[in-house]
Structure formats: C-alpha cells, structure tokens
C-alpha cells in the first residue's frame, strides 16, 4: 500500500523555459504533485522512482486563473508543484534536453 501511494504522489514533470534554466543552474527539478502530498512524500517518491538522492524539497500551491468564457466567469483548477533539489552530480532523465 505504501508503494502505491508513492507512485500516485508524482503526477507529471513540469517542463518550461524556467524549469530548464533552474535544472541546469541549480540541479532542481519541478513536478506536479497530488494535492494532499507532503514534502516527505515527494522526497520518498522521487528517490524510489528515479534512484537519486534528494537534498531538499519545496512545495507550493498555485491558484487557478480567473477566465471569462462566453460572458461567464470561471476559474481554472489550481495545482500543487514541488521543486526537488538533487545531490551534486545526480540527474534525472526526463526525455527533454536542457
């Protein structure tokens, strides 16, 4: 049961220009995580899935944007992101060149 929770913690990697820059400069990787996950859950999931040593995890919630659609106000869904710092010399291969 515990390993099932670890694999449900990480939803998807976040890939953008900003994440590529911090990946190369600071050895940090960004993931979208489950809404109820904690720093310890994220750390355990990354270490189990990618076989790397995690030194720090920063978690933040982002609010969804308010948008208008056909004259009605609506709100996009917010997400929870985690910035994961790896030990020196370790990398995660996400299939994207930085």
CNS distance restraints for C-alpha pairs under 8 A (distance, minus, plus):
assign (resid   1 and name CA) (resid   5 and name CA) 6.54 0.50 0.50
assign (resid   2 and name CA) (resid   6 and name CA) 6.50 0.50 0.50
assign (resid   3 and name CA) (resid   7 and name CA) 6.42 0.50 0.50
assign (resid   4 and name CA) (resid   8 and name CA) 6.38 0.50 0.50
assign (resid   5 and name CA) (resid   9 and name CA) 6.22 0.50 0.50
assign (resid   6 and name CA) (resid  10 and name CA) 7.48 0.50 0.50
assign (resid   6 and name CA) (resid  41 and name CA) 6.66 0.50 0.50
assign (resid   6 and name CA) (resid  42 and name CA) 7.67 0.50 0.50
assign (resid   6 and name CA) (resid  44 and name CA) 6.94 0.50 0.50
assign (resid   6 and name CA) (resid  45 and name CA) 4.79 0.50 0.50
assign (resid   6 and name CA) (resid  48 and name CA) 8.00 0.50 0.50
assign (resid   7 and name CA) (resid  45 and name CA) 6.40 0.50 0.50
assign (resid   7 and name CA) (resid  49 and name CA) 7.76 0.50 0.50
assign (resid   8 and name CA) (resid  34 and name CA) 7.13 0.50 0.50
assign (resid   9 and name CA) (resid  33 and name CA) 5.56 0.50 0.50
assign (resid   9 and name CA) (resid  34 and name CA) 5.13 0.50 0.50
assign (resid   9 and name CA) (resid  37 and name CA) 6.23 0.50 0.50
assign (resid   9 and name CA) (resid  41 and name CA) 6.93 0.50 0.50
assign (resid   9 and name CA) (resid  42 and name CA) 6.51 0.50 0.50
assign (resid   9 and name CA) (resid  45 and name CA) 6.76 0.50 0.50
assign (resid  10 and name CA) (resid  31 and name CA) 6.74 0.50 0.50
assign (resid  10 and name CA) (resid  32 and name CA) 6.36 0.50 0.50
assign (resid  10 and name CA) (resid  33 and name CA) 4.64 0.50 0.50
assign (resid  10 and name CA) (resid  34 and name CA) 6.42 0.50 0.50
assign (resid  10 and name CA) (resid  42 and name CA) 7.09 0.50 0.50
assign (resid  10 and name CA) (resid  45 and name CA) 7.05 0.50 0.50
assign (resid  10 and name CA) (resid  46 and name CA) 7.90 0.50 0.50
assign (resid  11 and name CA) (resid  31 and name CA) 7.24 0.50 0.50
assign (resid  11 and name CA) (resid  32 and name CA) 5.40 0.50 0.50
assign (resid  11 and name CA) (resid  33 and name CA) 5.06 0.50 0.50
assign (resid  11 and name CA) (resid  34 and name CA) 6.32 0.50 0.50
assign (resid  12 and name CA) (resid  31 and name CA) 5.72 0.50 0.50
assign (resid  12 and name CA) (resid  32 and name CA) 5.19 0.50 0.50
assign (resid  12 and name CA) (resid  33 and name CA) 7.09 0.50 0.50
assign (resid  13 and name CA) (resid  29 and name CA) 7.91 0.50 0.50
assign (resid  13 and name CA) (resid  30 and name CA) 6.01 0.50 0.50
assign (resid  13 and name CA) (resid  31 and name CA) 4.20 0.50 0.50
assign (resid  13 and name CA) (resid  32 and name CA) 5.94 0.50 0.50
assign (resid  13 and name CA) (resid  94 and name CA) 7.80 0.50 0.50
assign (resid  14 and name CA) (resid  19 and name CA) 7.17 0.50 0.50
assign (resid  14 and name CA) (resid  30 and name CA) 5.44 0.50 0.50
assign (resid  14 and name CA) (resid  31 and name CA) 5.23 0.50 0.50
assign (resid  14 and name CA) (resid  32 and name CA) 6.32 0.50 0.50
assign (resid  15 and name CA) (resid  19 and name CA) 5.87 0.50 0.50
assign (resid  15 and name CA) (resid  20 and name CA) 6.83 0.50 0.50
assign (resid  15 and name CA) (resid  30 and name CA) 7.57 0.50 0.50
assign (resid  16 and name CA) (resid  20 and name CA) 6.14 0.50 0.50
assign (resid  17 and name CA) (resid  21 and name CA) 6.24 0.50 0.50
assign (resid  18 and name CA) (resid  22 and name CA) 6.37 0.50 0.50
assign (resid  19 and name CA) (resid  23 and name CA) 5.88 0.50 0.50
assign (resid  19 and name CA) (resid  28 and name CA) 7.92 0.50 0.50
assign (resid  19 and name CA) (resid  29 and name CA) 6.86 0.50 0.50
assign (resid  19 and name CA) (resid  30 and name CA) 6.50 0.50 0.50
assign (resid  20 and name CA) (resid  24 and name CA) 6.36 0.50 0.50
assign (resid  20 and name CA) (resid  98 and name CA) 5.27 0.50 0.50
assign (resid  21 and name CA) (resid  25 and name CA) 6.07 0.50 0.50
assign (resid  21 and name CA) (resid  98 and name CA) 7.41 0.50 0.50
assign (resid  22 and name CA) (resid  26 and name CA) 5.18 0.50 0.50
assign (resid  22 and name CA) (resid  27 and name CA) 6.54 0.50 0.50
assign (resid  22 and name CA) (resid  28 and name CA) 5.82 0.50 0.50
assign (resid  22 and name CA) (resid  29 and name CA) 7.50 0.50 0.50
assign (resid  23 and name CA) (resid  27 and name CA) 4.67 0.50 0.50
assign (resid  23 and name CA) (resid  28 and name CA) 4.75 0.50 0.50
assign (resid  23 and name CA) (resid  29 and name CA) 5.66 0.50 0.50
assign (resid  23 and name CA) (resid  98 and name CA) 7.37 0.50 0.50
assign (resid  24 and name CA) (resid  28 and name CA) 7.78 0.50 0.50
assign (resid  24 and name CA) (resid  98 and name CA) 6.68 0.50 0.50
assign (resid  26 and name CA) (resid  85 and name CA) 7.55 0.50 0.50
assign (resid  27 and name CA) (resid  85 and name CA) 5.94 0.50 0.50
assign (resid  27 and name CA) (resid  86 and name CA) 6.05 0.50 0.50
assign (resid  27 and name CA) (resid  87 and name CA) 7.97 0.50 0.50
assign (resid  27 and name CA) (resid  88 and name CA) 7.66 0.50 0.50
assign (resid  27 and name CA) (resid  91 and name CA) 7.45 0.50 0.50
assign (resid  28 and name CA) (resid  83 and name CA) 6.27 0.50 0.50
assign (resid  28 and name CA) (resid  84 and name CA) 5.30 0.50 0.50
assign (resid  28 and name CA) (resid  85 and name CA) 4.33 0.50 0.50
assign (resid  28 and name CA) (resid  86 and name CA) 6.38 0.50 0.50
assign (resid  29 and name CA) (resid  83 and name CA) 5.70 0.50 0.50
assign (resid  29 and name CA) (resid  84 and name CA) 5.15 0.50 0.50
assign (resid  29 and name CA) (resid  85 and name CA) 6.52 0.50 0.50
assign (resid  30 and name CA) (resid  81 and name CA) 6.88 0.50 0.50
assign (resid  30 and name CA) (resid  82 and name CA) 5.66 0.50 0.50
assign (resid  30 and name CA) (resid  83 and name CA) 4.62 0.50 0.50
assign (resid  30 and name CA) (resid  84 and name CA) 6.23 0.50 0.50
assign (resid  31 and name CA) (resid  81 and name CA) 5.71 0.50 0.50
assign (resid  31 and name CA) (resid  82 and name CA) 5.30 0.50 0.50
assign (resid  31 and name CA) (resid  83 and name CA) 6.66 0.50 0.50
assign (resid  31 and name CA) (resid  84 and name CA) 7.82 0.50 0.50
assign (resid  32 and name CA) (resid  79 and name CA) 7.04 0.50 0.50
assign (resid  32 and name CA) (resid  80 and name CA) 5.92 0.50 0.50
assign (resid  32 and name CA) (resid  81 and name CA) 4.58 0.50 0.50
assign (resid  32 and name CA) (resid  82 and name CA) 6.35 0.50 0.50
assign (resid  33 and name CA) (resid  37 and name CA) 6.83 0.50 0.50
assign (resid  33 and name CA) (resid  42 and name CA) 7.61 0.50 0.50
assign (resid  33 and name CA) (resid  79 and name CA) 7.84 0.50 0.50
assign (resid  33 and name CA) (resid  80 and name CA) 5.68 0.50 0.50
assign (resid  33 and name CA) (resid  81 and name CA) 5.75 0.50 0.50
assign (resid  33 and name CA) (resid  82 and name CA) 6.62 0.50 0.50
assign (resid  34 and name CA) (resid  80 and name CA) 6.78 0.50 0.50
assign (resid  35 and name CA) (resid  79 and name CA) 7.27 0.50 0.50
assign (resid  35 and name CA) (resid  80 and name CA) 5.87 0.50 0.50
assign (resid  37 and name CA) (resid  41 and name CA) 5.92 0.50 0.50
assign (resid  37 and name CA) (resid  42 and name CA) 6.81 0.50 0.50
assign (resid  38 and name CA) (resid  42 and name CA) 6.32 0.50 0.50
assign (resid  38 and name CA) (resid  59 and name CA) 7.79 0.50 0.50
assign (resid  39 and name CA) (resid  43 and name CA) 6.13 0.50 0.50
assign (resid  39 and name CA) (resid  57 and name CA) 5.93 0.50 0.50
assign (resid  39 and name CA) (resid  58 and name CA) 7.02 0.50 0.50
assign (resid  39 and name CA) (resid  59 and name CA) 6.65 0.50 0.50
assign (resid  40 and name CA) (resid  44 and name CA) 6.12 0.50 0.50
assign (resid  41 and name CA) (resid  45 and name CA) 6.08 0.50 0.50
assign (resid  42 and name CA) (resid  46 and name CA) 6.14 0.50 0.50
assign (resid  42 and name CA) (resid  57 and name CA) 7.51 0.50 0.50
assign (resid  42 and name CA) (resid  82 and name CA) 7.57 0.50 0.50
assign (resid  43 and name CA) (resid  47 and name CA) 6.15 0.50 0.50
assign (resid  43 and name CA) (resid  54 and name CA) 6.34 0.50 0.50
assign (resid  43 and name CA) (resid  56 and name CA) 7.92 0.50 0.50
assign (resid  43 and name CA) (resid  57 and name CA) 6.75 0.50 0.50
assign (resid  43 and name CA) (resid  84 and name CA) 7.68 0.50 0.50
assign (resid  44 and name CA) (resid  48 and name CA) 6.03 0.50 0.50
assign (resid  45 and name CA) (resid  49 and name CA) 5.99 0.50 0.50
assign (resid  46 and name CA) (resid  50 and name CA) 5.78 0.50 0.50
assign (resid  46 and name CA) (resid  51 and name CA) 7.45 0.50 0.50
assign (resid  46 and name CA) (resid  52 and name CA) 7.34 0.50 0.50
assign (resid  46 and name CA) (resid  54 and name CA) 7.59 0.50 0.50
assign (resid  47 and name CA) (resid  51 and name CA) 5.04 0.50 0.50
assign (resid  47 and name CA) (resid  52 and name CA) 5.13 0.50 0.50
assign (resid  47 and name CA) (resid  53 and name CA) 6.09 0.50 0.50
assign (resid  47 and name CA) (resid  54 and name CA) 6.63 0.50 0.50
assign (resid  48 and name CA) (resid  52 and name CA) 7.81 0.50 0.50
assign (resid  50 and name CA) (resid  92 and name CA) 6.70 0.50 0.50
assign (resid  52 and name CA) (resid  86 and name CA) 7.24 0.50 0.50
assign (resid  52 and name CA) (resid  87 and name CA) 7.85 0.50 0.50
assign (resid  52 and name CA) (resid  90 and name CA) 6.60 0.50 0.50
assign (resid  52 and name CA) (resid  91 and name CA) 7.55 0.50 0.50
assign (resid  52 and name CA) (resid  92 and name CA) 7.79 0.50 0.50
assign (resid  53 and name CA) (resid  86 and name CA) 5.92 0.50 0.50
assign (resid  53 and name CA) (resid  87 and name CA) 5.64 0.50 0.50
assign (resid  53 and name CA) (resid  90 and name CA) 7.51 0.50 0.50
assign (resid  54 and name CA) (resid  84 and name CA) 6.91 0.50 0.50
assign (resid  54 and name CA) (resid  85 and name CA) 5.96 0.50 0.50
assign (resid  54 and name CA) (resid  86 and name CA) 4.52 0.50 0.50
assign (resid  54 and name CA) (resid  87 and name CA) 5.93 0.50 0.50
assign (resid  55 and name CA) (resid  84 and name CA) 7.82 0.50 0.50
assign (resid  55 and name CA) (resid  85 and name CA) 5.69 0.50 0.50
assign (resid  55 and name CA) (resid  86 and name CA) 5.46 0.50 0.50
assign (resid  55 and name CA) (resid  87 and name CA) 5.71 0.50 0.50
assign (resid  56 and name CA) (resid  84 and name CA) 5.99 0.50 0.50
assign (resid  56 and name CA) (resid  85 and name CA) 5.08 0.50 0.50
assign (resid  56 and name CA) (resid  86 and name CA) 7.16 0.50 0.50
assign (resid  57 and name CA) (resid  82 and name CA) 6.61 0.50 0.50
assign (resid  57 and name CA) (resid  83 and name CA) 5.69 0.50 0.50
assign (resid  57 and name CA) (resid  84 and name CA) 4.65 0.50 0.50
assign (resid  57 and name CA) (resid  85 and name CA) 6.27 0.50 0.50
assign (resid  58 and name CA) (resid  82 and name CA) 5.55 0.50 0.50
assign (resid  58 and name CA) (resid  83 and name CA) 5.06 0.50 0.50
assign (resid  58 and name CA) (resid  84 and name CA) 6.59 0.50 0.50
assign (resid  59 and name CA) (resid  80 and name CA) 7.16 0.50 0.50
assign (resid  59 and name CA) (resid  81 and name CA) 5.74 0.50 0.50
assign (resid  59 and name CA) (resid  82 and name CA) 4.34 0.50 0.50
assign (resid  59 and name CA) (resid  83 and name CA) 6.35 0.50 0.50
assign (resid  60 and name CA) (resid  80 and name CA) 5.76 0.50 0.50
assign (resid  60 and name CA) (resid  81 and name CA) 5.42 0.50 0.50
assign (resid  60 and name CA) (resid  82 and name CA) 6.41 0.50 0.50
assign (resid  61 and name CA) (resid  78 and name CA) 7.23 0.50 0.50
assign (resid  61 and name CA) (resid  79 and name CA) 5.94 0.50 0.50
assign (resid  61 and name CA) (resid  80 and name CA) 4.39 0.50 0.50
assign (resid  61 and name CA) (resid  81 and name CA) 6.28 0.50 0.50
assign (resid  62 and name CA) (resid  78 and name CA) 5.45 0.50 0.50
assign (resid  62 and name CA) (resid  79 and name CA) 5.45 0.50 0.50
assign (resid  62 and name CA) (resid  80 and name CA) 6.17 0.50 0.50
assign (resid  62 and name CA) (resid  81 and name CA) 7.57 0.50 0.50
assign (resid  63 and name CA) (resid  77 and name CA) 7.23 0.50 0.50
assign (resid  63 and name CA) (resid  78 and name CA) 4.46 0.50 0.50
assign (resid  63 and name CA) (resid  79 and name CA) 6.89 0.50 0.50
assign (resid  64 and name CA) (resid  75 and name CA) 6.06 0.50 0.50
assign (resid  64 and name CA) (resid  76 and name CA) 4.56 0.50 0.50
assign (resid  64 and name CA) (resid  77 and name CA) 4.80 0.50 0.50
assign (resid  64 and name CA) (resid  78 and name CA) 4.10 0.50 0.50
assign (resid  64 and name CA) (resid  79 and name CA) 7.43 0.50 0.50
assign (resid  65 and name CA) (resid  75 and name CA) 5.70 0.50 0.50
assign (resid  65 and name CA) (resid  76 and name CA) 5.39 0.50 0.50
assign (resid  65 and name CA) (resid  77 and name CA) 7.69 0.50 0.50
assign (resid  65 and name CA) (resid  78 and name CA) 7.84 0.50 0.50
assign (resid  66 and name CA) (resid  73 and name CA) 6.98 0.50 0.50
assign (resid  66 and name CA) (resid  74 and name CA) 5.81 0.50 0.50
assign (resid  66 and name CA) (resid  75 and name CA) 4.38 0.50 0.50
assign (resid  66 and name CA) (resid  76 and name CA) 6.43 0.50 0.50
assign (resid  67 and name CA) (resid  73 and name CA) 5.89 0.50 0.50
assign (resid  67 and name CA) (resid  74 and name CA) 5.38 0.50 0.50
assign (resid  67 and name CA) (resid  75 and name CA) 5.81 0.50 0.50
assign (resid  67 and name CA) (resid  76 and name CA) 7.30 0.50 0.50
assign (resid  68 and name CA) (resid  72 and name CA) 5.39 0.50 0.50
assign (resid  68 and name CA) (resid  73 and name CA) 4.50 0.50 0.50
assign (resid  68 and name CA) (resid  74 and name CA) 5.94 0.50 0.50
assign (resid  69 and name CA) (resid  73 and name CA) 6.43 0.50 0.50
assign (resid  69 and name CA) (resid  74 and name CA) 7.08 0.50 0.50
assign (resid  86 and name CA) (resid  90 and name CA) 6.31 0.50 0.50
assign (resid  86 and name CA) (resid  91 and name CA) 7.23 0.50 0.50
